[in-house]
C-alpha cells in the first residue's frame, strides 16, 4: 500500500473511530485503542498508525492469501486491509462490542467473519488453517500466554507467520501512557513484549520487523514462524 492509499485508509478508519467514541459511553472503547488511533497529539497518533503500517507492509509482501486470522481484532482497524489481500478473514476477540460499534460507520467487506473467543476458542479451529495470524497489542492481556502461543502456532500453515506487536512496558512507555491522558493510565497489562518474545522464541523462529522507536523503544514488532 503506497503512502497515499495508506493515508486514505487511515483517514477513513480514524473518522469512524471518532464518531464511535462520540456516540459511546466514556471509557467503554478505551481498551480497544480507540483513543490512541484517534489521539489529537500528532506523535501518539502517528506512533500507533506506524505500527499498523509496518505490519501491513510485511503482510502485503506475501499476498494474496487464502485465509488469515486477526486475533484480538479490537475495533477492526486492520480488517479492511486484510480483507483486500485474503479470500477469508477471521476476526476473534473477547469483546466484540468495539467492532460492532465500528460497523455503524464502516462497511466491512463480506469476507470477514467475527467471533467471540468465548464461543469460538482457538482450539476449535483445525490445525494449519491460516496463512497469516496477527496479534497486535493483545498478548500482553491474555492469562495463559504459553497456551495461547501454542494454540496460535498450531493454526499456522507451513510457511505461515504469526505477526506480533506489544508495548515494552519500560519507564519511557509508562511515562508516555501517563502523558497521553487518563485513557492510558490503567494498569491492566499482564506482561511486556520482552516476556512475550522470550516465550515465543522457545517455540518458533523469531524475525525482527521493527522497534518503535530507537533510542526510546515503546513498541516491538516481530514475526514468528515454525
C-alpha positions, 0 to 999 in steps of 0.5 A: 500500500503506497503512502497515499492509499495508506493515508486514505485508509487511515483517514477513513478508519480514524473518522469512524473511530471518532464518531464511535467514541462520540456516540459511546459511553466514556471509557467503554472503547478505551481498551480497544485503542480507540483513543490512541488511533484517534489521539489529537497529539500528532506523535501518539497518533502517528506512533500507533498508525506506524505500527499498523503500517509496518505490519501491513507492509510485511503482510502485503509482501506475501499476498494474496492469501487464502485465509488469515486470522486477526486475533484480538481484532479490537475495533477492526482497524486492520480488517479492511486491509486484510480483507483486500489481500485474503479470500477469508478473514477471521476476526476473534476477540473477547469483546466484540462490542468495539467492532460492532460499534465500528460497523455503524460507520464502516462497511466491512467487506463480506469476507470477514467473519467475527467471533467471540473467543468465548464461543469460538476458542482457538482450539476449535479451529483445525490445525494449519488453517491460516496463512497469516495470524496477527496479534497486535497489542493483545498478548500482553492481556491474555492469562495463559500466554504459553497456551495461547502461543501454542494454540496460535502456532498450531493454526499456522500453515507451513510457511505461515507467520504469526505477526506480533506487536506489544508495548515494552512496558519500560519507564519511557512507555509508562511515562508516555501512557501517563502523558497521553491522558487518563485513557492510558493510565490503567494498569491492566497489562499482564506482561511486556513484549520482552516476556512475550518474545522470550516465550515465543522464541522457545517455540518458533523462529523469531524475525525482527520487523521493527522497534518503535522507536530507537533510542526510546523503544515503546513498541516491538514488532516481530514475526514468528514462524515454525 
